[in-house]
Amino acid sequence: MLLDFLLCFAAWSALALGMDRHHEDAWPGVASEAPAAALRRKRLAQTGWALLALSLGMALGFPGAATVAMSAAVWTAALSLSALAATAMATWQPQRLPTLGMLALALALPVLAFSRLSL
């Protein structure tokens, strides 16, 4: 569940930062019309979708002791909770969203390694 949440939070953070409004809120000094900012928004959106697909693949590909149906239900719960958390951060603390998204992604790696060792 923790791995699903971390990957989904990183994905929702990237997707939010790929939008004009949240991108400007997170980086207020960056002009959103600049070609570099447009390219960064596009890459963030692509990364967000890729992370969501990865999180679904991880949840369904390695269900552990649970069935695939139960893993899908747990992933859906993690997807919803992480969307709520990313939306709250984008609304109330937008300048911290890039840092927290990267931190979630960085924390997902040790969680993944530890969960695979315990199987």
N, C-alpha and C positions, 0 to 999 in steps of 0.2 A: 504494500500500500504506500509506503514512504517513497519508494522509487517511482511509482506511478505519479504520485503527487509532485515530486521534484521535477520530473521530466515535463509534466503537464504545465506546471507553473512557469518553467523556463520557456515553454512553447507559447503560452498565453502572453507572457511578457514580451517576447519577440514579436508576436502578432500585434499587440497593442502598440509597441514602438514603431511598427511598420506603418501605422496610420498617421496622417498629417498632424492631427490635433495632439496626440500623445507624444509624437516625436518632438514637436515644438515645445511641449510642456517639459519634457525630460531634458532637452538641450535648448534652453531659451536663446542662447547667443547664435545658434546656427540658423541660417536662412533656409527655409524649407524649399525654396525655389532653386537652390543651387544644385547643379548636376550631381555633386558628391552626395548631398543629402537625399536626393531622389534615388540614387543607386543604393545607398545604405538602407532606405526604407524598403526597397524591393528585396534586398538580401535578407533583411530582418523578417519580412513576411514569408519568404521561402524557407528560412530556417525554422520559423514557427510551425509551418505545416509539416516540415520534415520531422521535427521533434514530436509533434502529435502522432504522426504515423509510427515513429520509433517507439513511443510509449505504448501505443496499442499493440504493436508487434511484440514488445517485451512482455506485456501483460498476457497476451493470448499464446505466445510461443513458449513461455516457461511458466505454466500455471502453478508449479510447485505441488503442494498437497491438495489444492483445490481443483475443481473441474474447470473446464474452459468457460462454461456459463457463469460460474461464480467469479472467475477472474474478470470476465467482461463486466459484471455488475460492480465489482470493486474498482475497476478502471473508470467506469462511468461516475462513480462517487468521487474518485480522485479528480476526474476531469471537471466536475461541477465545483468542488471545493477550491481547486486551484484557479478556476476562472473567477470565482468570487474574490479570492485573495489578490489576484492580479488586477482585477477591476478596482478593488479598493485602493491598492497601491497607485494605480494610474490616476485615480481621482484625487487622493489626499496627499500622496508623497511621490509625485511623478519623477522627481529628480533622483530618487532612490531606486526606481524600477529597473534601470539597466544593471545596477550593481547587484540587486537581489536576484534578478534573472540569471546573471552569470554565476552568482553564488549557488543558486539552486542547481544549475547544471554541473558545477564543480563538485557539489556534495553528492550528486547522483552517482558519480564514478566510484567513490569508496563504498557507497551503499550497494551498488551493483556487484562490486567485487566481494563484499562480505556476504551478500545473499547467495552468490554462486558457490562460495566456499562451504556454506552451511547446508547445501543440498545433499 
